Amino acid sequence: MPERQLTSAPHGHVLTNTAVWSADGRWIVSDTRSSPDGGIFDGTRIERVEVASGRVEVIYEARHDACCGVATCSPVDGRVVFILGPERPTPDWSYGPERRQGVVVDPSRPGSATPLDARDLVPPFTPGALRGGTHVHTFSGDGRLVASTYEDAILPATATSACEPPREHNRRGIAVSVTGRPVQVTGRHPRNHDGSAFSVVVTRLTDTPRPGSDEISRACEEGWVGTNGYERADGSRQRYAIAFQGTVVSAGGTALAEVFVVDLPDDPAGLETPGDGPLAGTPTTRPSPPATVRQRRLTFTADRRHPGVAGPRHWVRSSPDGRLLACLVRDDAGAPQLVVVSPCGGPLRQVTRAARGVESAFSFSPDGARIACVIEGCVCVVDVGDGSVRRLTTPSPHSPPRPEACVFSPDGRSVAFARVVAGSHGAWTQICVTDA
């Protein structure tokens, strides 16, 4: 199949694992981090490339020594959301998981970013504001909500001394921001700021999960379930839900990742209803989920030869109709294979049986019939029904597709991915597309 390299500038072009295409399929967004895997957060621009012409536009450039990256598009309009690191960073407030925020840009007004999640670092904390950093922001199918991972800047990751008062620890969780519900925060801390959305943490975490229970110590690698939710077992519709990887402890004491779902209220205003603790948390406790969310476990893999969700880093992905969730688990030979499960629960169904397994993150086609991923060094599409694999690119041992992203276009006719391409100014990650 024809493959086309869209970018060629001598700098990084890093794709997020999902939603890199504009809603009309005309543009692909990326950031300019220098490392191929994006592990070094040093990008200073959010760009978009026009697929038909290869023309590149800068839609945001960071200021005051900040960096930005991990851009995704709204599925219903032109908005782009991404991470912004601290402006004017200091030794005690430099870039880190708990010191970043989401911002939104309208490409028709490039350079003007609107803060997404508010931040309040001084108790009593403001409901609707967070106390830390968000990461990998994605819009819901209707564009009203934004999901992200969250880490706390108030609580330590571990106990700092045996004499400290009891308090919970910082654990990565999932946050949701309700757009159009702005939150104002007082300026009691120089790193406080307002936000354009009401943000809450929706996952329930514990520092020490009981072995064999459904308690989790970490929630990450999330994705929205369906463009309009999913159908419950009783035939009713769950409008908003997020699937994610949650870290449990097996009965034998081993930590492993399983697939969980958190169901959200149909009316996003319900996310403002406190549960069994303050939405914004306290100086000794994490932010508590709203009373209107329900967290449940879908997969139970402890009895497999290779238990847990595993393989290259990937995010749980849903078919657009919400009927199937896909993730990677290792087969008996240890190769990571695509499996699917219903968001209502039930057995796993293995889709791929590749000798080397799946080698990348992946995405569903708009019709839900195919999944794009890397297998044996080639961008491929996998038939979700029968597991058959069709190669879209030829092997390139010196420049294989990067494992971070294989993303279907909104019309299902193309797949975006990245390669490291050598040129006269060095080797840089470049954006490519191939016909699907």
Secondary structure, DSSP 8 states (H G I E B T S, - for coil): --EEE---SSS--B--SS--B-TTSSEEEEE--SSTTS-S----EEEEEETTT--EEEEEE--TT--EEEEEE-SSSS-EEEEE--SS-BTTB-S-TTS-EEEEE-TTSTT-EEE-BEE--SSS--TTEESEEEEEEEE-TTSSEEEEEEEESSS-SS-S-TTS--------EEEEEEEEEEE---SSSTT-B-EEEEEEE-----SS--TTSS--S-EEEEEESTTT-EE-TTS-EE-EEEEEEEEEE-TTS-EEEEEEEEEE-SSGGGGGSB-SS-TT-BTTB----BTT-EEEE----TTSSS-SB-SSS---EE-TTSS-EEEEEE-TTS-EEEEEE-TT----EE----SS-B-S--EE-TTSSEEEEEETTEEEEEETTT--EEESS---TTS-B-TT--EE-TTSSEEEEEEEEEETTEEEEEEEEEE-
